[in-house]
């Protein structure tokens, strides 16, 4: 009975005390620069970030240059700086609550499609500790479980974006290989036709000289 009661209490606490974490994902097309803002409600929250350059607007362009990402805190202090990245995944602890800015820069002449995700980890019962010390280990386990579930979801979307990018890159490479083979075949046929034409002209000229 005691174990059943603890399980019931755990479910109740998870339902009422655990507020949903702030999670959002966006896919956008970048020309030169795009900035996004994220309001961190609590100091000390862990912010998980990932982005993947999915594709470019040109079939012949394989985005090796990547994009730049600069992360700044509420006071304008630089937190992270990544250069020429096709994909990246990282996390940081917000030392201040407030608006954090994520600015992407694209230096290539092509539009790039970017998949961008932010996941903020916070649990309200960290600020509202239970009075009964017997609940502390239970709350800690619930916290770890919820964090693990969000991380699994985050990892799944990250892998899906990576897989989609790889599929697009493979398709573009296949198209380029087909086009290259077509142009090489056309060039070979053209060279063969030109050789036949030149040989005929040569034989016709020799035949005309022999008749004379």
Number of C-alpha atoms within 10 A of each C-alpha: 6 7 8 9 10 14 13 12 14 16 13 12 16 16 11 10 15 18 12 14 15 15 14 11 15 11 14 14 17 18 16 15 14 14 13 13 14 17 13 23 15 17 13 15 18 17 19 18 19 19 24 24 25 24 24 21 14 12 14 11 15 15 20 11 13 19 25 17 21 16 19 18 20 18 10 11 10 13 15 14 12 13 13 15 16 19 20 14 13 10 14 14 14 20 14 16 15 17 17 22 19 21 16 20 18 19 14 16 11 16 16 22 18 24 22 22 19 18 20 25 21 23 19 14 17 13 8 9 12 12 8 7 9 10 15 13 10 16 20 12 12 18 18 11 12 17 16 12 11 17 15 12 12 19 14 12 16 21 12 11 20 19 13 15 21 14 13 17 19 12 13 18 16 12 14 14 12 12 12 12 12 12 12 12 12 12 12 12 12 12 12 12 12 12 12 12 11 12 12 12 12 12 11 12 11 11 11 10 9 8 6 5
